[in-house]
Amino acid sequence: MKNSLILSNDSGFPSTKLSQWSSHQSSDCCDWSGVRCDEAGHVIGLDLSWEPIIGGLENATGLFDLQYLQSLNLGFTLFKGFQIPSRLGNLTNLTYLNLSQGGFAGEIPTEISSLTRLVTLDLSGIVPIEYSYTVWIANLSLFLQNLTELTELHLDRVDLSASGTEWCKALSFLPNLQVLSLSGCDLSGPINHYLAKSRSLSVISLHYNYGLSSGTEFLAHLTNLKALDLSECGLQGKFPEKILHVPTLETLDLSINQLLQGSLPNFPKNSSLRDLILSHTGLSGTLPDSIGNLENLTRVEVSSCNFTGPIPPSMANLTQLFHMDFSSNHFFGPIPSLHKSRNLNNLDLSFNNLSGGISSTFWEQLLNLQIVVLGHNSLSGSIPRSLFLLPNLEMLQLSNNQFENQLPEISNVSSSVLFDLDLSGNRLEGPVPISIFFELRNLYTLDLSSNKFSRLKLASSKPRAIPILKNQSQLSVLDISDNQISGEVPNWIWEVGSGNLKFLNLSHNLVVSLQEPYSISGIRFLDLHSNQLRGNIPYMSPNTSYVDYSNNNFTSIPADIGNFMSETEYFYFVAANNSLAGVIPESVCKATNFQVLDLSNNNLSGTIPACLITKSSSTLEVLNLGRNNLNGTLSDTIFPGDCGLQILDLSGNQLQGVVPKSLANCNMLQVLDLRSNYISDNFPCWLRNASSLQVLVLRSNNFSGHISCPRNKVSWPLLQIVDLACNKFSGRLSQKWLLTMMVAETKSGSEVNHLGIEMPRNQFYEVRVTVTVKGIEIKLLKVPNIFTSIDFSSNNFEGPIPVEMGRFRSLYALNMSHNALTGSIPSSFGNLKEIESLDLSMNNLSGKIPAQLASLNFLSVLNLSYNNLVGKIPTSTQLQSFSPTSYEGNKGLYGPPLTNESQARPPELPPSPPPASSGEIDWFFIAMSIGFAVGFGAVVSPLMFSVQVNKWYNDLIYKFIYRRFRV
């Protein structure tokens, strides 16, 4: 047999048995490793588990000749893709057969059912399940009917779906069964009474069978039951309370059954329960105080449920408690004392409503704690020094609470194993203690962001060398953003972690400079945005793949900065909203893997280097050079065939010429903003393949001609913002072209999120919109995907308004003012139920105001002035709430808010539209006076925002939108 089994040389684990057989001095196989014989010299046991055997067993003829074999273990071998040999059925003396994790494939042969002496059978499939190595049993009843001596059956990851809902009935052939493990078997139907026939069952594991349903109450009658795992089984209905009263039960896992409802009953005093795992279920109510009766409890997990009320004080009685996870519930009140739980290793109470302080004495007896997670509660007071003295503590997360005062100085903990410290989102103030760096030598992640720290405290002023920092050899992540740290960033900070520091976030502070000399050699993620840094843009390292210098006072870009830019696979570089002047250095093109390049809102001049696009064409997703003083023309071939651009913003410059036709190569384009340039061109129908286009802004240029495109050539089904205002477009508005904007018909009722691109490390490059209302530019820092607007104002469009525009049911803003439109206002506008801003002024519209407009309940800005409208203004609370200026200049129009009779005199010469002005906006005034009335022009300017840092006014507007438009 030893010559018929093939060993793999590159399996990753060496042979410890078969490799010794060929070199063994004894010819008696009973002396070989893994072989067991009886007194007569017959081989009765063969254990080749964890041997790197490859190939099949069909040629292992010697194996099937072992007629006295009682135990065969071939678990964790490498028979990947080979079928279990049917000749195993010849080994009729087998009482133990283990082929688990062997990588077998195909149908398990029915011949195994002839092994009637089997007591233990394990045919579990490989982990993780790979389709090519799937094993299955075609008829479970036929397979099991003769195996009546089985006490243990393990068929994990064996496909039993062919049995349908009869799998429980098939198990009724096994009256002596004690251990049943059928995890991941694609079982379906109820867990029914047939299972109760195996009255000796002590362990039942049916984990990861989503097709199971309720019907578990009868399991409470299994008087020997010790462990029950029904996690991820799709259980519904009421929680089986009687299960908890089985006196022998030690482990209960019903987790990840979100539709399982109910509450916990009182726990009996004679319970043997050690592990209670109920996370991710629909259980609710309060935890009974009788949980303190579970004196043997070592593990309790009820995370992500709907429990409420205080955590019972009786938890103090659980002296054996090792793991406690109550996260993501609605618990409130103080944290109860756990001082008797001296074995406690993991404590997670995060994402609740817990309040009060955490006293110093609370932690004194919990010396075995390794993980403490209390984030996202309402805990207050000071953070006690005793927390940092826990000798085995590895993770401490206290983020997003109300802790205040200064952090304590930490001493005599140089042997600390703490590697993750998160104190972000509190009210901590004062200096950051340098002892954090000195004493906590194994820190890997340090997050002190969103507090009120004033400075990084040094032991002495501007030391030349800080040996303290050499102790921080493990620190990889340092986040102290959103504090009040001012002055100079000390150059020792780059040495934290002894070269291992990869992530540094100092954003949203008050720092003004970087202490010279500095070396950003190992940093991969560098965020200094929203400070008061000035002078030259700092050099970075070629290893740095993410750089954010935006919202500072930098004035120039070093000419050789490209020599220090990233050589990584993707490079994110943002220096928006500074005072950068001069030209964009050609050296920037040495970074050939830009993913995001944003230099917007500066004073840059000169031409746009073509190499910015051509050198990074396949990786560049965002190019934002908007609101500078760039000039010249763009080459018609600037966008290569492999263009991957998603956001292109060149607005607010002095660009001339035409839009490069090669932009058609950018098939994934989502945002195109060319606003406020000197571009002279026709409407870009040739962008027909940009099916992902969501925002198109051509405002304030010299575009001309018709905007009609053949419907079979252009389709922008996701288009939600169109701004063509202030150009020279002419002709009739084509109903066929308008119907390409299908998003306006279907967007209403969608889930609310906002436009942008997901970036590494939980960042989001966000699209930012400036909308013009009555000549005032309003900047919205988030663009909801449900926001749709059309602005065709200040052009030369003529003819009637297409009736089809009434199909845009989710349109929120429409501006067609200052054109030469004729005909009547379509009555279909009454279908625009979401519209908030409508401007049709300064046209030649005639007829009556449609009565259907009276039903537009959300309309908060309306301008129909200076047309040829006649008749009485329809009566409604909404239409009468507007000022007379909304209707003036229509000689035949009357009724409130105008006079009760038609105007006898011709309209006066209408005023010229005011130029758009920008500046600080009273957001409360905007929100109250016009709701979310936006329109009359949209200009899109993408900007990077951390998902963790949102300005209050941005949240105010966005939350208003969410409440207003969510289903």
N, C-alpha and C positions, 0 to 999 in steps of 0.2 A: 504493500500500500504506500510505503514511504516514497517509492519511485514514481507513483502516479499522481502525486500532489505537487503542484507547481507553486513556488514562492515568488512573490514580487520583490524586486530589489529597490523599488522607489516608492514604496507605499507610505512612508513616513513613520512606520513603527516596525521595529525589527522582530524577527522570529526568535522566540525563546525556547521553543520545543522542537519543532521539526528540523531546525538547523542542527540540532544536537544528535538527531537520530543517526544520521549517516556517519558521524564521527564517534559515536558511542563505542566504548571498548567492549561492552557486553552485547552478545547476539540475542540475548533474551529480551524480548520487547517489554516484558513486565518491568524491566529496570529503566525504561525510557520515560522521559518527562511527558506528563499528560496521559500516561497509560496506567490503568489500575487492573489488577488481576485477582482472581479468587485463589483459594488454596490449591486448586487443581491446575492452575496455570492458564485458565481461560481468561481472555480479555473481557472484563465486565464493565469497564469504564474508559471512555476516551474523551479527553478534554483538549481540544485544539482551538479554543476561543482566543481571540485577539492574535491569531496567526495570519500573516499576510498571504493567505492562499488565494490564488486567482484561477480562473477557469472553472469548469464544472466538476461535478462529482461522478459523472457517468462512467468515467474510466477508472475510478477508484474501486476496482473490483474487490480488493482485499477488504475494504470496509464492509461490503455487503455479505462477506463470508463470516463475519463475527457473530455467529448465531447465539452466543452467550451474552452478548452486549446488553447491558441494562441501562447505561447512562451514556448519552452522546451530546457533547456540547461543541457546536460549531458557530457559536455566536460571535459577532463582530469580526467577520472574515470579509473577503473581497470577491464573493461570487457574483459580481455585478452583472446583471442581465441574464444569468443562467437560471434555468428552472430547477425547482426542487425535484430530485430524482424519485421516480415512483418506486424504485427498488428499496427505498427505506422501509417500505411495508413488509419486507422480508425479515426485518429485525424484530421479531415478535416478542422478544423478552424485554424490550425497552420499557422502562418505567419513567425515564427522564429523557426528554428530547428538546434541545434548545438550538434553534437555527436563527435566532433574532439578530437583526442588524447585519445580516449577511449579504444584503443586496440582491437577493433572488428576485426573479421576475416571473410573471405568468401565473397560471392557475395552480393552486396547491393541490397535489394529486390526492384523489380520494382513497388511495391505497393506505394512507396514513391512518385512516379510520379502522384498519385491521389491527392496529397496535393496541389491543384491548387491555393491556396491563399498564398503560401509561397513567402515571400519577401527576406528572408535570409536563405541560406542553407549551412551548414558547416559539411562535412563528412570527413574531413582530417584525414589521417592515422597517426599512432603513429610515433614518432621520438625517436631514429633512427628506420628506417624500419627494422622489423624483419620478416623473411620469414613466420613464423608461424602465424603472425598477418596481413598478406596481405589482403587488401580488393580490390574488383574490380567491375566494371560495364560492363556487357556483351554487352549491346547495348545502347550507349550513346544517340543516337537520340530518341529511344523509351523512355528512362528515362527522357529526358528533354522536350519532345514535348508538354506536358500539363502545364509545369511550367512557363508560359508566364509572370507572375508577378514578377519573380525573379529580384532583383537589385544587390544582392550579391551572388556569387557562389564560394565556397571554396571546392575543391576536391584534395588538396595537398596530394601526396603520395597514391592516389587511382589509381590502375592500369587501364589505359584506352587504353591499347595496342590493345584490340579487335576492337577498332574503326578504326584502321589503319590510313590512311591519311584523313579520313572523319570527324575528330573531329571538325574542324572549321565549317563544314556544320551543324553538330548537334547543335552548339551554335547559329545558325541563328534563332532558335525558341525563343530566349530570347531577344526581342527588347528593353526591359527596363534595360538591364544589365548595371551596373555601375562598379562593382568590380568583376574581374575574377582572380582566383588564382588556377593554375593547376601545381604547382611545383612538379617535380619528378613523373610524371604520365606515363612515357614511351611513350610520344607522338612522332609521326613521320610525315614526309612529310612537305609541305610548310605551312607557316602562310598565308592563302589566304584571298580573298576579302569577304568571308562569315562573317568574324569577323567584318567587317566594317558596317554590318547591325545593330549592336548594337551601334548606334551613340552616346549613352550617356556614353559609357565606359570611365572611368576616371583612373582606376587602372587595369593594366594587369601584372600578374606575372606568367611567364612560366619557371622559373628557373629549371635547372637540368633536361632538356629533350634533351638528346644528339642526338635524331633522327630527330630533326627539321632541316629545311634547310632555305635558304634565301627566300625573298619575303615579306619584311617588309616595303617597301616604302609606301604602302597604309595607314599604321598606322598614317602617317603624316596628314591624312584627318580627324582623330578623334579629333575634335576641343575641346573636353572636357578632353583630356588625361592629367593626372597629373603625373602618375608614370608608368614606363615601365621597367620590369625586364626580360631580355632575357639572363641572365648569364648562362654559362655552357649548352648551347643549341646546340653546334655544328654548329653555323652559319658560312657560307662561303660567299665568294664574296665580294662585295664592301660595305663599311660602309654606312648605310642609312642617308645621310647628312640632308635630309629634316626633319628628326625627331627633330633636334635641333632648328628648326624654328617654332615648335608648341608653341605658346605664353603661353599656360597654363602648359606646362611640367615642373615639379618640380624635378623629380627623373628619371635618366636614368642609367641603369646598363646593360652593354653589356659585362661584364668581362668574362674571361676564355672562349673565342672563338678564339682560336689561328689562325684559318684560315680566320678570318674576316680582310679584307685588306682595304687600303685607307688612307685618311688623314682627318684632321678636317677642316671644313669650317669656314668662319668668323661667329662669334657669333653676333646675333642681340642685339640691345640695350634694347628692351622691354622684354627680356627673364625673365621667372620666375624660371629658373633652380637653384636648391639648391644642388643637389647631382649629380655629374658626375663621373661615375665609369666605366672605360674602361680598367682596368688592364688585363694583360695576353691576349692581342689580337695582331694581326699583323699590327696594325695601325702604320704609319710612317710619315715622314716629320717633319715639324716644328710646334710648337704650335703658332697659330695666335695671334698677339698682341691684337686682339679683345676679347681675353679671359677676359681682364679687364672690358668688358661690363657687365659681369655676376655679378652684384652688390649684388645679393642674394645668391651667391654661398657659401656654408658652407663646402662642402666636394668635393675634387677632387682627384681621384686616376687614374693614368696612368702608374702604375708600370709594369715592364716586357713587354714593347712594344718596338718599334724601333724608337722612336722619337729622333730627333737630333736638333742641333742648340742651341742657348741660351734660357734660361728661360725668357719669356717676362717680361720686366720691368713693364708692365701694371698690373702685379700681385699685385702691391702695392695698387691698387684701391679696392681690395677685402676685404672690411672692416668686412664682416661677416664670413670670412674663419675660419674654426675650424679644419679641417683635410686635410693635403696636403701630398700625396705620389707620388713622381716622380721617385722612385727608379728603378734601373736596366733598364736604357735607355742609350742614347748617348748624353745627354745634355752636353754642354761645356760652358765655360765662367764663370763669377762671379755669385754668388748667389744674386738675386735682393733684394732690400729692401722690407721688409714685415712689416714695423713699424706700418702701419695702421690696420693690422690684429690682433687687440688686443685680440681677442677670440681664437687665434690659440692655439691648444692643442697638435697636433701631426704633426711633420715635419720630413719627410723621403726623403732625396735626395741621398741616398747611391747608390753605383755602377753606377756612371756616370763618366764624365770627367771634372767635375767642377774644377775651379782653382781660384786663388786669396786668399785673407785672409777673416777672419770673424771678423770684427771690434767690438770693445767693445760697440759702440753705437747701433749696429744691434739688440741687445737683450733687450735693456732697456725698451721698451714698451710691450714686449711679456711676460707679467708676468703670463699668464695662461698656458704656455708651460709645458707639462708633459713629452713628448718624443721628443728627438732630435737625429736623426740618419743621420750622414753625412759621414759614412765610405766609403772606397774604391773610393776616388776621388783623385784629385791632389791639394787639398787645402794646403795652406802654411802659413808661418808666425807663430806668437805666439798664443797660446790659451788664449783668454781673461778671466780675472778673473770674468767678469760680467756674464759669462755663469753659474758659480757656485753659483751666487747670485739669480738665478731665484727661487722664493719661492716654486713653485709647481713641479719643475723638478724631475722626477723619473728615467729617462733613458737618458744617454748621451753616444753616441757611435761615436767616431771620428777616428776609426781605419783605418790603411792603407791609410794615406795621407802623406803630407810632412811637417807637423807641426814641428817646431824646437824650440830651446832655452829651457830655464828651465820652468817647471811648476810654476805657481804663488803660493805663499803662500795664503792659504784660511783662512779667519777669519770672525767672526760674522755670520756664517751660521750654527750654531749648531742645528737649527731647521730644517735643510735641510731634505727633504724626498727622496733624491737621493739614489737609491738602486742598480743601474747598471751603472758602469763607465768603459768604454773601450777606452783606448788611445793607444792601441797596434799598432805596425807597422808604427811608425813615426820616427822622428829624435830628439826626446826630449832628453835632456841631463842634466847633473848635478845631484844633489842629489834628491831623492824622498822626497818631503816635508812631514814632519811628521804631518802637519796640515790635510792631507788627512785622517789620522786615527783619529785625534782629533776632527775635525769639522764635517766630514761626517759620522754621527753616525749610519745611517740606511743602510749603504752599504751592499749589499748582494753579488755582484760580482764586483771585481776590477781586470782589466787586463791592465797591463803596459808593456807587453812583446814586444820584438822586437823594442827597442829604444836604447838610449845610456846612460841610467842612470848609474851613477858611484857608488852610495852607498845609503843605507837606512839611512837617516839623523835622528839622535836622538837629542833630546833637550839637553841632557847631556850625558857624557860618561859612558857607561855601568851602567845605573841606576838599582838599586835593585828592584824597583817596578815602573811600569808605569801605573798610574791610567787612563791615556789617553786611553789606549787600552780597558779598561772596557766599554768605551763609544761605542765601536764597537761591539755591541751585536748582530747585524744582519749579519755581513760579513760572507759569506759562501764560496766564490770563490775569491782567490787571485792569480793572474798570473802576475809575473814580469820577465818572462823568456826572454832570448835573449837580454840582456842588457850588461853593463860593470860593474856590481856590483861586488865589490871585497872585500877581507878581510873575516871577520867572520859573519856568520848568527846570528843576535842577538836572544837571547832566548825568548825575548818578542814576537817574531813573532808567536810563538805557542799559545799565549794567545789572538791573534786577534780574535774578534768575541765572546769573552767570552765563548769559548767552542763550538761555532757554526761553526767555520771554518772547512770545509770539503774538500776543494780543494786548494792545494798549489803547484804552479809551479815556481821554481827558476832555471830551467834548462838554459843552455847556458849562463852562467855568469862566473865570475872569483873567486867565493868564495872558501876559503881554509879550513874552519872548521865550526863547529856548536858550538856556545857558550854554555858552561856548566853552570848549569845543564839545560837540555832540556827535554820536555815531549811532545811526539807526541800522545796525548791521543785521540783526536777526529778526527784527519785527516783521511779521507778515500782515498784520491788521493794525493800521494806525489811524485813529480817529481823533482829530484836534478841532473839529468844526465847532462853530458858535463860541468863540473866545474873542480876545482882542489882540491877537497876534499881528505883528506888522513887519514891514521890510520885505526881504526876498522870500519867495516860497522855499521852505526847507528842502534840502536834498533828502531822498529816501534811499533805501537799499534795493538792489536788483532782486532781493528775496521778498520784497514787500509787494503783495498782490492787491492790497486794499488800502487806499489813501483818501481821507476826506479832510480837506483844508477849508471847506466852505464857511461862509459867514464869519470872516475875520477882516483884518485891515491890511492884508498883504498888498504890496504895490508893484511887484515885478516878478517875472519868471526868469531865473538864470538861463543864459543862452545854452549852457551845457547840461541842463537838467536831464535831457534824454539819456545821457551816459549813466545815470543812476536809476533809471526807471526799470520797471519789472521785467524780468526774464521768465516769469512764471507762465503757466498755461493761459491764465486769464488775468487781466489787470483792470482794476477799478480805480479811477482817478477823478476826484471832484474838487474844484477850487472855485466854485460859484460864489457870487455875492461877496466879492472882495473889491479892491480898487486897482486891480492889475492893469497896467498900461504897457504900451509897446506892442510888438508883433509876437505872434505865436512862434517860438523857436523851431527851426527845422529839426533840431536834435530830438524833439519829442517823437518823431517818427521812428526812432530807434526802438521804441517799445512797440513791438509788432503784434501784440496780443491784447490790445485794448478790448475790454468788454463794455466799459462805460467811460466816456470822456465828457466832462461837464465843466466848461469854463464860462458859463453864462453869467450875466449881470456884472460885467466888468467894463473896463475902458480899452479893451484890446483893439488894435487897428491893423491895417495891412490886409493882405489876402489870406485866404484859407489854404494852408498847405495841402495839396492833393494827396500827399502821402499819408495824411492822417486817416484817410479812408482806404486807400489802396493797400497799405501795408497791413492793416488789421481787418480786411474786408470780411473774412469768415467768422471772426470772433466778435467784432464790434456790433453791439446791440443798441447802444445809446450814444448819440452825438448831439450835444447841446452846446451851441456857441451863441445862443440868443442873447439879445440886448447888449451888444458891444458896438464897435464902430468899424466892423470889418467891411471891406469893399471888394470890387472886382467882380469877375464872373466865374462860374464854375464850369470846368471842362465837361463837355457832353459825354465823355467816357469815364468820368470820375468814379462811378459805382460799378465795380467788376461783376462778373457773372455769378460769383459765389457770395454776393452781398447778403449779410445777415442782419442788417439794420432793422430795428423795431421802432425806435423813436428818433426822429430827426427834427431838431429845432434850430433854425437859423433866423428866427424872427428878430426884429428890431435892429437891423444892421443897415448897410448901404449897398447891398448886393444888386447887381444889374444883370442884364442879359435874360436868358430863358432858363426854365427848369430843365436840368439835364435829363435827356430821354433815357439815359442808362439807369435812372432811378427805378425804372420798370424791372430791373434785375432784383430789387429788394422785395421779394414776394411776401416776406413776413412783416412788412411795414404796418405799424399800428397807429402811429402819430406822425403827421406831417404838418409842421408849423413854419410858414414862410411870411408871416405877418410883417407889415411895416418895412418893406424894402422898396427897390425900384425895378422889380422884375416885370418885364414886358413879354407876355406870352398868352397863349390860349389855354382853355380849360384842359387839365391833364387827363383826357380820356384814356391815354395810353397806359395809365396805371391800372388797367383792367384786371391784372393778375394779383393785385394786392388785396386779396379777399379778407385779410385780417384788419383792414383799415377801419379805425374807430374815430379818429379825429382828423379833420381836414380844415386847415386854416390858411386862407390866401388873402386875408384882409389887408387893405391899404397898400396895394401895389398898382400896377398898370395892366392887369389882365384884361382881355377884351374878347369879343366874339360871343358865340352861343355856348351855353353849358350843356346842351343836349348831347347825350352819347347814345349810340345804338344799344338797346337793352341787352342784346345778345353778346355785346362786347364788354360791358362793364357790369360788375356785380359786387357791391360792397355791403354784404348782408349784416355786418356788425357796425356800420357807420352810425354814430350817435351825436356827433357835434360837427356841423358844417358852418363855416363862416367865410362868406365870399364878399363881405361888405366893402364899400369904398373902393370899387374898381370900375371898369368900363364894360362889364358884361352887358349883353343886349339880347333882344329876341324874346320869344315866348318861352314860358316855363313848360317843359315837356312833362306830361304826366307819366310817360314811360320811364324817363330818367329818374323822376322822383320815387317811383316804386322800387328802384334799386336799393333804397334805404330801408330795408325791411325791418331793421331794429326798431324803428319808430313805431311799427305796428305791433311788435311782439314783446317789447321789453317790460311793459308794465307787469308788476307782480313778481319780478325776478328777485332772487336773493341779492341783498345789498352788499357789494364790496366796492373797491375802488381801483381805478386804472393804474397800472404800473407793472414793474418787473421784479420778481423775487430775486434777491441777491444772497450771497453767502452770509453765514452767521446771523440769521434771523433779521436781515436788513431788507428794505423794500425801496426800490427807486420809484418814486411816486410822480404821477402826472399832475401838474398844477395848472389851474385854469384862471385866467383873468377874464371876467365878463364885464361888459359895458352897459350900464343902466342909466338912461337919461344923462349921458355924457360923463358919467363917473365910472372909473375902472375899479372893479371890486375883485380882489384876489382871493380865490378859494384854494386852500392848500390840499384839498382832496377832491377827486372827480368821481362821484358815485357812478357805477356802471348803469344805473337806471336814469341818469340825467341825460336828456336829449334836447338839442336846440338847433334851430336853423336861422341863419341871418343872411338875407339876400339884400340888405338895405344899401341905399346910395349907389345904385347901378342904373342901367337904362332898360330894365326889363319892361315888357309891354304885354298887352293882351290880358285875358282873364286869369284869375287865380284858379288853378286846377282843382276841380271838385275832389279829386283823389287825396288832397292834403288832409281831408277830414278823416282819413284812415289812420293817420299817425296818432293813435290813441294815447300813447305815452309821451307825447311831445310836451315839454315844460316851457319852452320859450320859442316864439316865432316873431321875426322882425322882417317885414317886407317893405318898410317905409322908404320914401324918397326914390320912387321909381315912376313908371308911367303905366301902371296897371289899370285896366278898365274892367267894366262889368260889375256884377254884384258880389257881395261877400257870400261865399258858399254857405248854405244852411248846414252843410256837413260839418262845419266848424263846431257845431254843437256836440259832436262826438269827441272833441278834444278834452276829455274829462280831467286830465291832469294838468292842463295848461295853466300857467301862472302869469305869463307875460305875453301880451299880444300887441304888436304895433303895426298898423296898416296905414299910418298917416302919410300925407304928402304923395297921394296917388290921384287917379281919376276914377275912383270907384263910385258907383251909382246905385240907386235902388234903396231899399229899406235895410235897416239893421235886422238880421234874422232873429226871430224870437227865440231860436234855439240857443243863442248866446246867453240867455238868462239863466241857463242851467249850469253854467261854468262856475261852480262854487269856489274853486281855488284861485280864480283870476284875481290878481292883486295889482297888476299894471295893465292898463288898457289905453291905447291911443288910436283913435279913428279920425283925428282932426285933418282938416284941409283935404277933403274929398268932395264928392257931389252927392252925398247921402241925403235922403229925404225921409219924411214920415216921423212918426212918434218913436222915441226911444223906448224899447220894450221895458216893461215894468218888472223889476226884481230887486231884491235887496242888494245884490252884487252890482248891477249896472248903475243904480242910482247912487252908489257909494263913491263913485269917481267924481273928480272935480269937473267943472264945465270945460276946462281946457282939453279934456280927452275927446270932446265932441265938436269943438269950435271950428269955424271955417267950412261948415256944411250948411249952405243957405236954406235948404229945405228941411232941416232937422229941428225937432222941437220936443218938448217934454222934459221933466226933471232928469238931470240937474240943470238943463237949459230952461228958457222961458216956456210957457205953456203953448205958445204959438210959434209957427215956423218963422225963421229969420227973414226979415223983409229986405235987408240990404245984402249986397254981395260980400263975400268974405274978404277980410283984409289980407294984405300980402303976408304969407306965412313967414315966421322967423326962420333964419338959417339954423341948421343943427349946430349946437355948440361943440367945440372941440373936446375930445376926451381929456379929462384931467385925472391925475392919480394922486394918491396921498394916503394919509391915515384915515381909516374908515371906522365909524362907530358901529361895531358889529351888533350891539344890542339894538341900535336904531334900525339897522338894516333888517335884522331878524323880526322886529316887531312891526315895522312899517310895510315891508314888502314880503314878509315871510321868507320863502326861498325864491323870490321873484328874480330870476336871472335871465338874461337874454340880451338882445340888441348887440350881440357881438361876443365872440368867445375867442380868446387867444390862449394857447396852451403852452406852458413852460414847465417841463419836467424838473423835478428837484428831489434830491435824496433826503429821506427822513428815516431815522431809526424807528422801528415799530415800538420801541420802549419810550420814545421821547416825542410827545405831541403837544403842540402849543394849545393853550386853553381855548383860544378863539377858533382854532381849527376844529377842535373837538366839539365846541358849541354848535358850529354850523353843521358838522357832519352828523352829530347826534340828532339835530333837528330834522335833517333829511331822512335819517333812518326811521325816526318815529313817524314822520309824515308819509313815507312811501312803502314801508314794509307791509307785507301781507298780514 
